[in-house]
Structure formats: structure tokens, C-alpha cells
Amino acid sequence: MNGTLYKLQYLRKKTGLSQEAMAKQLNLTVHGYRKLEQGSRRITLEMAIKIKVIVGVDHVEDLLDAV
């Protein structure tokens, strides 16, 4: 798993959210969200902005930095 995907999972867990809860907030199915964490689905800019707000990072770029 590359750094970006690991960071997505790390931030989700740090905020105490399950994959199900994260998927719901992103208007995705759980399967669709799991694909994001596994890297088989690309994170769009729009989705990155939503994730940024949910997990409480200041900038979208913070999602892209390695942990």
C-alpha cells in the first residue's frame, strides 16, 4: 500500500470512523470506499476535499504526504 493510501486509512482510524461511516459521509458504498483504501479506485479532487473536511486536515496536500 502506498503512502497516500496508508494515510487515508490512518486518518480514518485516527478520527474513529469505520469504513462504513466514512463511506456514508462520502456518499459511497462500503465496497466503493474500500476500493479507495486499496488503491483500485482513484481519489478525485472533489472526494479529497470531502475527506479533508471529514478527517480534519488543513489542506488536501496533507492527504497526499506520506505518514
C-alpha positions as CSV (number, residue, x, y, z in Angstrom):
1,M,0.0,0.0,0.0
2,N,1.5,3.3,-0.9
3,G,1.8,6.3,1.5
4,T,-1.3,8.1,0.3
5,L,-3.5,5.1,0.8
6,Y,-1.9,4.2,4.1
7,K,-2.5,7.8,5.2
8,L,-6.2,7.6,4.2
9,Q,-6.7,4.5,6.3
10,Y,-4.6,6.0,9.2
11,L,-6.6,9.3,9.3
12,R,-9.9,7.4,9.1
13,K,-8.9,5.3,12.1
14,K,-7.5,8.2,14.0
15,T,-10.8,10.0,13.8
16,G,-12.6,6.8,15.0
17,L,-14.5,6.2,11.8
18,S,-15.3,2.8,10.4
19,Q,-15.1,2.2,6.7
20,E,-18.9,2.1,6.7
21,A,-19.2,5.5,8.4
22,M,-16.6,7.0,6.0
23,A,-18.4,5.6,3.0
24,K,-21.7,7.1,4.2
25,Q,-20.2,10.5,4.6
26,L,-18.7,10.3,1.1
27,N,-22.0,9.0,-0.4
28,L,-20.2,5.8,-1.4
29,T,-20.9,2.2,-0.9
30,V,-18.7,0.4,1.6
31,H,-17.2,-1.5,-1.4
32,G,-16.5,1.7,-3.2
33,Y,-14.8,3.2,-0.2
34,R,-12.7,0.1,0.3
35,K,-11.5,0.4,-3.3
36,L,-10.2,3.9,-2.3
37,E,-8.2,2.5,0.6
38,Q,-6.9,-0.4,-1.5
39,G,-5.9,1.9,-4.4
40,S,-8.1,0.3,-7.0
41,R,-10.2,3.5,-7.3
42,R,-8.7,7.0,-7.8
43,I,-9.4,9.7,-5.3
44,T,-10.8,12.7,-7.2
45,L,-10.1,16.2,-6.1
46,E,-13.8,16.6,-5.1
47,M,-13.5,13.5,-3.0
48,A,-10.2,14.6,-1.5
49,I,-11.8,17.8,-0.4
50,K,-14.6,15.9,1.3
51,I,-12.1,13.6,3.0
52,K,-10.1,16.6,4.2
53,V,-13.1,18.0,6.0
54,I,-14.2,14.7,7.5
55,V,-10.8,13.7,8.9
56,G,-9.9,17.3,9.9
57,V,-6.7,18.0,7.9
58,D,-5.9,21.6,6.9
59,H,-5.0,21.1,3.2
60,V,-5.7,18.5,0.6
61,E,-2.0,18.1,0.2
62,D,-1.9,16.7,3.7
63,L,-3.7,13.7,2.4
64,L,-1.0,13.1,-0.1
65,D,2.0,13.3,2.2
66,A,3.4,10.1,3.5
67,V,2.8,9.3,7.1
